[in-house]
Amino acid sequence: MTEPVSTAIGIKLASLVAGFAGGVVSLAFLSNLTRWQAAMAVVVGSLSAAYMTPVAIVYMGWTDRPELQNGTAFVIGLTAMNLIPAIKAAAARWTPKSQQGDGGAK
């Protein structure tokens, strides 16, 4: 049986809550944040976990291990604010030079 929230907006409530908890715990490791930045860290953790947990579960080959879903969501929420800059840097290195900067326009 699917959760009502997952049917309505395409995410699982359990992943959203676990990501929220991870985002809150991440505040213990992030320093010198304003209230706005702290709130955004929790929001980013929650949303990253909600949408990336299914991807991570499939990528890791854990589709037959549903008990790992909430733990995975928590870790994604916990590390989201640190992973996003790393992902952006990797994407910039991977993008061909002709597509960076001015979009290749002359």
N, C-alpha and C positions, 0 to 999 in steps of 0.2 A: 504494500500500500504506500502510495506517495504521500509526502507531507503536503498540507494545504498551501503553504507558502511556496513550496517548490513548483506546484502546479500553477500558481498565480503569477509568479515573477521569475521562474526559471532557476532558482537557487534553493539549496536546502537550508532550512532554519538552523539545523545543528552545526553546519559549517560556518554560518554567519556568527553564531554565538561563540563557537570555539575560536574563531578569528578575532572576535571582539575581545575575548579573554586574553589571547596572545598579544593583541595590540595594547591592552592595559598593562600587562606584565612588561612589555617592551619599554614602557615609560621609565622603569627602574634603571634601564641601561642607557637611555638618551638623556643628555644633560643640557641645561641652558635653553630649554624650550619655553616659548610663550604659551599661554593657555590655548591660543588658536592652533599653534603647531602641535601641541599635545593632543588636542581634539582631532586634528587631521591625521596624526599618527595612528590613532585608534580607528578612525574611519577607513584609512588606507589598509590597515591590517584586516579589518572586518571584510571589506569588499574584495581584497586580494584573496583571502581565504575562501570566500563564498564562490568566487568564479574560478579560481585556480586549483582548488582541491580536486575536483574531478579530473582535471588535466594531469595533475601530479600522480593521482592514483593510477591512471592508465599508463602514464610514462614509466612508473616504477613497477608495473606489472602486478599491482595489488588489487585487481578488480575482483578477485575471489576472496578478499580479506576486508570485508566491510567494517570490521572492528578497528581498523587503522585510520578510518576516515577522520574522526574527530581529532585524533592526535596530529594527523597531517595538517588539518586546518589550523590547529593551535600553533604549530611551528611556522606555518606560512604567515599567520597573523603576527607572530612574534618577530619574524625576520623581514617582513615586507619593506619597512622603511630603509633597511640596509641593502636589500636585494634589488630594489628599483634602480638606484644609481649604477650598480654593477651590470644590470641588464641593459641599461641605456648605453653604457660604455662599450659593452660587447656588441650591441647593435651598430654603434658608430664604427667600430673596427670592421664589422662584417659588411656594411654598406659600401658599395663601390664608390670611389672618389668622385665619379661623375654625377652621383646623385646627392652629394653633400653640398652644403652651403647654398649656392644660388640655384640649385636644381638643374645645373648643367646648361643654363641659358647663357647666351653670349651677347 
